[in-house]
Amino acid sequence: MSDQAPRQQFSGFRMGSPFGIPIYVSWTWFIIAAFITFSFKDVFRLPGMDDLGAYAVAFAFAVLLYVSVLLHELAHSVLAKAYGLPVRRITIYLLGGVSEIEKEPPTPGKEFAVAAVGPALSLGLAGIGFVADLFVVNGGDVPEMLVKQLWVSNLIVGVFNLLPGLPLDGGRMLRAGVWKVTRDPGQGTIVAAWVGRALAVVMVVVPFALSTMSGQQLHPTMLWSVVLAIFIWMGATQSLRVAKVRARIPQVNARTLARRAIPVTAETPLAEALRQAAEKHAGAMVVVDHEGHPVAIVNEAAVQATPEHRRPWVSAGSLAKSLEPSMVLAADLTGEALIDAMREAPAGEYLLVERGGEIYGVLATSDVNRLFIGV
C-alpha cells in the first residue's frame, strides 16, 4: 500500500536508505512481531524442539514476513522515484507498511503502475516460494516450514492488496481506471473510497453472519477481520477528505486572498501603525527600510497578543518577522503551485510581489486555511 499522507510527527527506528529512500520501523511493529511469535511457535515446533527453539523460528518468520512487506513497499517507492515523484519514507508498522509518496502520479497510467507493482512483487515472491517449496527445500525441516509459510503469506498479502477499495493498492488501481474514463482524479478517489468503505462493512458483516447461520462460536481470528475493516474504513474516509480538499485547491488564488498592506518603518509605534492601517483599510503591515525596501512582515498573532495599553510603547519592528527569500511569493500564484510554495516554507504571512518586484500585498496562511474549514 502506498500513501500520499500529509507531513506528520514520526517516531521509529531508522533502518537504512536503500535507493535513497529512508526506511523506518515503528515501535508498533514489535507488537505484531510478538503476536506472530507466540501464535506460530507451535506451527514451527519440530519433534524434539524446545520452546526456545520454537519461539526463535517463529520470530524469524515474523522478521522475514516483514522483509517481504518492505520489498512490497520498495517496489511502490522505487517506481514512484523513477517517475520523478518524491518519496519521503517507508514505514513498517503494526498492520504492514506504508510508502509516503509526496505527490500523486501525473497520469492514470502511472498511478495504476505505481499501485500495481506492489501486489505484483508480493505475488512474485509467492510464486518463487511455491516453486522452492516444491523442488528445492524438503524434508520437513525448518527451512521448508519457513518457505511454505512465507509463500502462503505473500500470496495472502498480494491478493488482499488487490481488493478494489482505498486505501488498498487495488483501490488505487480502481481510482486510476475511473480517472482514465472520467478524466477526473477526484471522481476516481470518491468511487474507490466508497468501494473501500463497502469492503470494510463486508469484512465485518459476512464473517459474523456466517458464524451466526452455522451456529458456531466466533473464532478469535475474527478480531483481525474487524481490525482490518477499521483500518480500511478509516483510510477510505481519509481519502474522501483529501478529495474534498483537492476539489477546493483551484479556489486558492493569491491575488484574491491577499490583504492590502501598508509600509511602516521598524521604529513606528504599533498603535500608530494600526491607526494608519485602519485609515487605509489595510489588513497587513510591511516593515520597510529607509529606502522603502521591504525587510519584514508584522506578525498578526503577535499584534493580537499585545495588550492595547502597551501598543503605543511597542514598535512595529519588534513584532515583525524578517523576510526570508522563500516568504516572498509571486502575486499570480494559484492552486497547487501556491500550496506547494507555502508548504516548502511554512510561515504565518507571505509578501506577494508582482513580477517586476512591486509589492502587491500580504497573504496570511490563516486566510488560506479558512477555505478548507469544514472539509
C-alpha positions as CSV (number, residue, x, y, z in Angstrom):
1,M,0.0,0.0,0.0
2,S,1.3,3.5,-0.8
3,D,0.1,6.7,0.5
4,Q,0.2,10.5,-0.1
5,A,-0.1,11.4,3.5
6,P,0.4,14.9,5.0
7,R,3.5,15.6,6.9
8,Q,3.3,14.3,10.4
9,Q,5.3,13.7,13.6
10,F,7.0,10.4,13.5
11,S,8.7,8.1,16.0
12,G,10.5,5.0,15.0
13,F,13.8,3.4,14.2
14,R,15.7,4.2,11.0
15,M,17.0,1.0,9.3
16,G,18.8,2.5,6.3
17,S,18.1,4.2,3.0
18,P,18.1,1.7,0.0
19,F,17.7,3.6,-3.3
20,G,17.9,6.8,-1.2
21,I,14.6,6.0,0.5
22,P,14.6,6.2,4.3
23,I,13.3,3.1,6.0
24,Y,11.7,3.3,9.4
25,V,10.3,0.6,11.7
26,S,7.6,1.8,14.1
27,W,7.5,0.6,17.6
28,T,4.1,-0.9,16.8
29,W,5.8,-3.5,14.7
30,F,7.1,-5.2,17.9
31,I,3.5,-5.7,18.9
32,I,2.7,-7.7,15.8
33,A,6.1,-9.4,15.9
34,A,5.4,-10.6,19.4
35,F,1.9,-11.8,18.4
36,I,3.2,-13.8,15.4
37,T,6.0,-15.3,17.6
38,F,3.6,-16.5,20.2
39,S,0.9,-17.6,17.7
40,F,3.2,-19.5,15.4
41,K,5.5,-21.2,17.9
42,D,3.5,-24.5,17.7
43,V,3.3,-24.3,13.9
44,F,7.1,-24.3,13.7
45,R,7.8,-26.7,16.5
46,L,9.6,-29.8,15.2
47,P,9.9,-33.1,17.1
48,G,12.4,-32.7,19.8
49,M,12.5,-28.9,19.6
50,D,12.1,-27.0,22.9
51,D,10.1,-23.8,23.5
52,L,13.1,-21.5,23.0
53,G,13.8,-23.0,19.5
54,A,10.1,-22.8,18.5
55,Y,10.0,-19.2,19.6
56,A,13.2,-18.4,17.7
57,V,11.9,-19.9,14.4
58,A,8.5,-18.1,14.8
59,F,10.3,-14.8,15.4
60,A,12.5,-15.4,12.3
61,F,9.2,-15.9,10.4
62,A,7.9,-12.6,11.7
63,V,11.1,-10.8,10.5
64,L,11.1,-12.5,7.1
65,L,7.4,-11.7,6.6
66,Y,8.0,-8.0,7.2
67,V,11.1,-8.1,4.9
68,S,8.6,-9.2,2.3
69,V,6.3,-6.3,3.2
70,L,9.3,-4.0,2.9
71,L,10.1,-5.3,-0.6
72,H,6.4,-4.7,-1.5
73,E,6.7,-1.1,-0.4
74,L,10.1,-0.6,-2.0
75,A,8.5,-1.7,-5.3
76,H,6.0,1.2,-5.0
77,S,8.6,3.7,-4.0
78,V,11.3,2.8,-6.5
79,L,8.8,3.0,-9.4
80,A,7.5,6.3,-8.0
81,K,11.0,7.7,-7.9
82,A,11.6,6.5,-11.4
83,Y,8.5,8.7,-12.4
84,G,10.1,11.7,-10.7
85,L,7.8,11.6,-7.6
86,P,9.5,12.4,-4.3
87,V,9.3,9.7,-1.6
88,R,9.5,10.9,2.0
89,R,10.0,7.5,3.7
90,I,8.8,3.9,4.1
91,T,7.4,2.9,7.4
92,I,6.9,-0.6,8.7
93,Y,4.2,-0.7,11.4
94,L,1.6,-2.8,13.1
95,L,-0.6,-3.5,10.0
96,G,2.1,-3.8,7.4
97,G,3.9,-0.9,5.6
98,V,3.2,2.4,4.0
99,S,5.1,4.3,1.3
100,E,4.8,8.1,1.8
101,I,4.9,9.5,-1.7
102,E,4.6,13.2,-1.6
103,K,2.9,13.8,-4.9
104,E,0.3,12.0,-7.0
105,P,1.4,10.4,-10.3
106,P,0.5,12.9,-13.1
107,T,-1.4,10.4,-15.2
108,P,-3.8,7.5,-14.5
109,G,-1.4,5.1,-16.3
110,K,1.4,5.9,-13.9
111,E,-1.0,5.8,-10.9
112,F,-2.0,2.3,-12.0
113,A,1.6,1.2,-12.4
114,V,2.8,2.5,-9.0
115,A,-0.2,0.9,-7.3
116,A,0.1,-2.5,-9.1
117,V,3.8,-3.1,-8.8
118,G,3.5,-3.8,-5.0
119,P,1.0,-6.6,-5.2
120,A,2.8,-7.9,-8.3
121,L,6.0,-8.2,-6.3
122,S,4.2,-10.0,-3.4
123,L,2.6,-12.5,-5.8
124,G,6.0,-12.9,-7.5
125,L,7.6,-13.8,-4.1
126,A,4.7,-16.2,-3.5
127,G,5.4,-17.9,-6.8
128,I,9.1,-18.1,-6.2
129,G,8.4,-19.6,-2.7
130,F,5.9,-22.1,-4.1
131,V,8.4,-23.4,-6.7
132,A,11.1,-23.5,-4.0
133,D,8.7,-25.4,-1.7
134,L,8.1,-28.0,-4.4
135,F,11.6,-28.5,-5.8
136,V,14.2,-27.0,-3.6
137,V,13.5,-27.4,0.1
138,N,12.2,-30.6,1.5
139,G,12.4,-33.0,4.5
140,G,10.0,-31.2,6.8
141,D,12.8,-29.2,8.4
142,V,12.8,-25.5,9.5
143,P,13.7,-24.0,6.0
144,E,10.9,-25.9,4.4
145,M,8.4,-24.7,7.0
146,L,9.6,-21.1,6.7
147,V,9.4,-21.1,2.9
148,K,5.9,-22.6,2.9
149,Q,4.5,-20.1,5.5
150,L,6.2,-17.2,3.7
151,W,4.9,-18.0,0.2
152,V,1.4,-18.5,1.6
153,S,1.7,-15.2,3.5
154,N,2.9,-13.3,0.4
155,L,0.0,-14.8,-1.6
156,I,-2.4,-13.5,1.0
157,V,-0.7,-10.1,1.1
158,G,-0.8,-9.8,-2.7
159,V,-4.4,-10.9,-3.1
160,F,-5.6,-8.8,-0.2
161,N,-3.9,-5.6,-1.6
162,L,-5.7,-6.2,-4.9
163,L,-9.1,-5.7,-3.3
164,P,-10.6,-2.7,-5.2
165,G,-11.0,-0.2,-2.4
166,L,-9.0,2.6,-1.0
167,P,-6.6,2.7,0.8
168,L,-5.5,-0.7,-0.6
169,D,-3.4,-0.9,-3.8
170,G,-6.4,-2.3,-5.6
171,G,-8.3,0.8,-4.7
172,R,-5.7,3.0,-6.3
173,M,-5.9,0.8,-9.4
174,L,-9.6,1.3,-9.4
175,R,-9.1,5.0,-8.9
176,A,-6.8,5.1,-11.9
177,G,-9.4,3.3,-14.0
178,V,-12.2,5.8,-13.1
179,W,-9.7,8.6,-13.6
180,K,-9.0,7.4,-17.1
181,V,-12.6,7.1,-18.0
182,T,-13.9,10.3,-16.4
183,R,-10.7,12.3,-16.8
184,D,-11.3,13.4,-13.2
185,P,-8.9,12.1,-10.5
186,G,-11.2,13.4,-7.8
187,Q,-14.1,11.3,-9.1
188,G,-11.8,8.3,-9.1
189,T,-10.9,8.9,-5.5
190,I,-14.6,9.2,-4.5
191,V,-15.6,5.9,-6.2
192,A,-12.6,3.9,-4.9
193,A,-13.1,5.3,-1.4
194,W,-16.7,4.3,-1.2
195,V,-15.9,0.9,-2.5
196,G,-13.3,0.7,0.3
197,R,-16.0,1.6,2.8
198,A,-18.2,-1.2,1.4
199,L,-15.3,-3.7,1.7
200,A,-14.9,-2.7,5.3
201,V,-18.5,-3.4,6.0
202,V,-18.4,-6.7,4.2
203,M,-15.3,-7.8,6.2
204,V,-17.2,-7.4,9.4
205,V,-20.8,-8.4,8.4
206,V,-20.1,-11.6,6.4
207,P,-18.0,-13.5,8.9
208,F,-20.5,-12.6,11.7
209,A,-23.4,-13.7,9.5
210,L,-21.8,-17.0,8.5
211,S,-21.0,-17.7,12.1
212,T,-24.5,-17.0,13.2
213,M,-26.2,-19.0,10.5
214,S,-23.9,-22.0,11.2
215,G,-24.4,-21.8,14.9
216,Q,-20.7,-21.7,15.6
217,Q,-19.0,-19.5,18.1
218,L,-17.0,-16.6,16.8
219,H,-13.3,-17.5,16.3
220,P,-10.7,-15.3,17.9
221,T,-9.2,-14.6,14.5
222,M,-12.4,-12.6,13.8
223,L,-10.8,-9.8,15.7
224,W,-8.2,-9.3,12.9
225,S,-11.0,-9.0,10.4
226,V,-12.5,-6.3,12.5
227,V,-9.2,-4.5,12.9
228,L,-8.5,-4.6,9.2
229,A,-12.0,-3.4,8.5
230,I,-11.5,-0.4,10.8
231,F,-8.2,0.3,9.0
232,I,-9.8,0.2,5.6
233,W,-12.8,2.3,6.7
234,M,-10.5,5.0,8.2
235,G,-8.2,5.0,5.2
236,A,-11.2,5.3,2.8
237,T,-12.6,8.2,4.9
238,Q,-9.3,10.0,4.8
239,S,-9.2,9.6,1.0
240,L,-12.7,11.2,0.8
241,R,-11.5,14.1,2.9
242,V,-8.4,14.5,0.7
243,A,-10.6,14.5,-2.4
244,K,-12.7,17.3,-0.9
245,V,-9.6,19.3,-0.1
246,R,-8.2,18.9,-3.6
247,A,-11.5,20.0,-5.0
248,R,-11.1,23.3,-3.3
249,I,-7.4,23.8,-4.2
250,P,-8.3,25.5,-7.5
251,Q,-10.1,28.2,-5.5
252,V,-6.8,29.2,-3.8
253,N,-5.8,32.4,-5.6
254,A,-3.0,34.6,-4.1
255,R,-4.5,37.9,-5.5
256,T,-8.0,37.1,-4.3
257,L,-6.8,36.2,-0.8
258,A,-4.2,39.0,-0.5
259,R,-4.6,41.6,2.2
260,R,-3.8,45.2,1.4
261,A,-0.5,46.1,3.1
262,I,0.9,49.5,4.2
263,P,4.6,50.2,4.6
264,V,5.9,51.2,8.1
265,T,9.4,51.7,9.5
266,A,10.6,49.5,12.3
267,E,10.5,52.4,14.8
268,T,6.9,53.2,14.2
269,P,4.8,52.6,17.4
270,L,2.4,49.7,17.0
271,A,-0.6,52.0,17.8
272,E,0.3,54.4,15.1
273,A,0.9,51.6,12.6
274,L,-2.5,50.2,13.4
275,R,-4.1,53.6,13.0
276,Q,-2.6,54.0,9.5
277,A,-3.7,50.5,8.5
278,A,-7.3,51.2,9.7
279,E,-7.3,54.6,7.9
280,K,-6.3,52.9,4.6
281,H,-8.4,49.8,5.1
282,A,-5.3,47.6,5.1
283,G,-5.1,44.2,6.7
284,A,-1.4,43.9,7.0
285,M,1.8,45.9,7.7
286,V,5.2,45.5,6.0
287,V,8.3,46.9,7.6
288,V,10.5,48.7,5.2
289,D,14.0,50.2,5.5
290,H,14.7,53.9,5.0
291,E,15.0,53.3,1.2
292,G,11.5,51.8,1.1
293,H,12.6,48.2,0.6
294,P,10.5,45.5,2.5
295,V,12.5,43.8,5.2
296,A,9.9,42.1,7.4
297,I,6.2,41.5,7.9
298,V,4.4,42.4,11.1
299,N,3.1,39.2,12.6
300,E,-0.7,39.3,13.1
301,A,-0.7,36.9,16.0
302,A,1.9,38.9,17.8
303,V,-0.1,42.1,17.3
304,Q,-3.3,40.5,18.7
305,A,-1.4,39.2,21.7
306,T,-0.2,42.7,22.6
307,P,-2.5,44.5,25.1
308,E,-4.0,47.7,23.8
309,H,-2.5,49.8,26.6
310,R,1.0,48.7,25.6
311,R,0.7,49.3,21.8
312,P,1.9,53.0,21.9
313,W,5.1,51.8,23.6
314,V,5.8,48.8,21.3
315,S,7.5,49.3,17.9
316,A,6.1,47.6,14.8
317,G,9.5,46.2,14.1
318,S,9.7,44.3,17.4
319,L,6.6,42.2,16.3
320,A,7.8,41.6,12.7
321,K,9.3,38.5,11.2
322,S,12.3,39.1,8.9
323,L,11.6,38.3,5.3
324,E,13.3,35.2,4.0
325,P,13.5,34.8,0.2
326,S,11.1,31.8,0.5
327,M,8.5,34.1,2.1
328,V,8.3,36.3,-1.0
329,L,5.8,34.8,-3.5
330,A,4.6,35.9,-6.9
331,A,1.2,37.5,-6.7
332,D,-0.1,35.5,-9.6
333,L,0.3,32.1,-8.0
334,T,-2.8,29.9,-7.8
335,G,-3.9,26.4,-6.9
336,E,-1.4,23.6,-6.4
337,A,1.5,25.9,-7.2
338,L,0.6,28.3,-4.4
339,I,0.0,25.4,-1.9
340,D,3.4,23.9,-2.8
341,A,5.2,27.2,-2.4
342,M,3.6,27.6,1.1
343,R,4.4,24.0,2.0
344,E,8.0,24.4,1.2
345,A,8.4,27.4,3.5
346,P,5.7,27.3,6.3
347,A,5.0,30.8,7.7
348,G,2.2,32.9,9.1
349,E,2.4,35.6,6.4
350,Y,3.9,35.9,2.9
351,L,4.8,39.0,0.9
352,L,3.2,39.0,-2.5
353,V,5.0,40.8,-5.3
354,E,4.5,41.5,-8.9
355,R,6.8,40.0,-11.5
356,G,8.6,43.4,-11.6
357,G,9.2,43.3,-7.8
358,E,6.4,45.8,-6.8
359,I,4.6,44.9,-3.5
360,Y,1.1,43.6,-4.2
361,G,0.0,42.7,-0.6
362,V,0.4,40.1,2.1
363,L,-1.0,36.6,2.1
364,A,-1.9,35.2,5.5
365,T,-1.8,31.5,6.0
366,S,-5.0,31.7,8.1
367,D,-6.9,33.1,5.2
368,V,-5.9,30.2,3.0
369,N,-6.7,27.7,5.8
370,R,-10.2,29.2,6.1
371,L,-11.0,27.9,2.6
372,F,-10.7,24.4,3.9
373,I,-12.6,24.7,7.2
374,G,-15.3,22.0,7.5
375,V,-13.6,19.7,4.9
